[in-house]
Amino acid sequence: MAVDAACSGNPGVMEFRGVIADTGTEVFHRGPFVQGTNNIGEFLALVLGLAYIKKYNLNWVIYTDSVTALAWVRQKRCKTKIEWNASNQDLFFMVRKAEMWLHDNTWTTPIYKWDTKAWGEIPADFGRK
């Protein structure tokens, strides 16, 4: 599985998704969310990917192009500095739920950093660059 996020602005309108890496078939897609960030989207995509793989007992790996999301998942905490408010509370609740999932679960799914220079854009890319 490959995961990625896209955000127009920082903060801005954000969405994220996971796809089967070799076919591009979308497994999940969430958003758009207002007042999100790309890093939050990358984090949520990675956690949702882990949860999906665990739920369906799949023998998959996950690719992400986000060093920040990898670090936040290892730390089991979304370390964004975004201000949470009424307009982005749905995103805030999703982040808290993801952090709780990380604390309450274990996983064996390997997570790899996508090498964009060598392999091109990650298959989950939204193509908005």
N, C-alpha and C positions, 0 to 999 in steps of 0.2 A: 504494500500500500504506500502511496505517496500522499502527503498532506501539504496544504499551502493555504495562505490567506491573502486577501487583497484589501487595501484600505485607501480611500480617496481622502487625503488630508491626514493630519496627525494632531489631535484626534479627528476622526472623520467616519464616513460610512464604511463599515467593514463587513466582510463575509469570509467564510472559510469552507474548505471541503477536503474530502479524502477520495482518492480514486485508486482503482487497481492499476498498478504501475505499468504493466506491460500492455494493457488494452485501453487505458484511459476511461474505463467505465466508472461512473460516479457511484460511490458507495454511500456517501452522505454529503449534505450541503446545508449550511446554516447561515442565516442572515438574509437581508442586510440588517446590521445593528448600527444605531447612531452613536456617535462619540466613542468609537472603538479605536484601537490601534492595530497595526500589522502584527506587533509582537503578541498582543492578547489573542488575536486570531490564530496565529501560529501555535501558541500554547494550547488553546482550546482544541484545535484540529488534532494535535498530537495526542492529547488526553482522550478525545473521543475515538481516535483510531485505536489506541490501546484498549479502551473499554469494548469497542466493537469486536476486536480480534479475540479478546478474552471471552466475551459473551457467546460467541459462536465457535469457540475452541478451534480457531484457525491456526495453521502452521505458517504464518506470514511474518515478514519483517516490515518495518516502517522506515520510510525515507522522509526527511525534512531538510529544508535548506536553511533552517533557522538555528544558529548557535544559541541565541537567547532562549528559544523554546526548549531546546535540549537542556540548558542549565536550569531553567525554571522547573522542568519535570523532575530532574535529578533532586532539586531542592524541595520538591512538592509544594511549590508556592509561586504564584504569579506575582512577580515583584514590580508590577507596573506602578507608575506614579500618577496615573490618571485620576482625576477627581470624579468620584462616584456621585451621581445625582439622580433626580427623578427621570431625566430623559434617557439615561443609560442603565436604569436599574435591572432591566431584563438581562443585560450583559453581565452586570455585577453578580446577579444570582447564579448565572451560568459559570462564572469564574469560581465562585465559592463552592458550587457543586463539584466542579472539576478538582479543586484542591481537596475536598473531602474524599472524592474517589481515590485520588493518589494516596492519601493517608490510610484509607480503609482496605486497599487492595494490594496484591503483589502481582507481578507479571514476569513472564520470561521472554516476551517479544523483543527481539533485537531492534534497536533504533540506530539508524545510520544517517550520517550527514551526507546529503546529496552534493556531489561535486559538480556544480554548475559549469565551471570552467571546462572540465573534461567532458561532461555528458550533455551540456545544454540545459535548458530550463527544465525544472522538475515537472513531471507529467500532470500534477495537480495545479499548475500555474494557471492563472486567470487570463494571461496574455494582454495585460494592460500597460506594459512598460513603454 
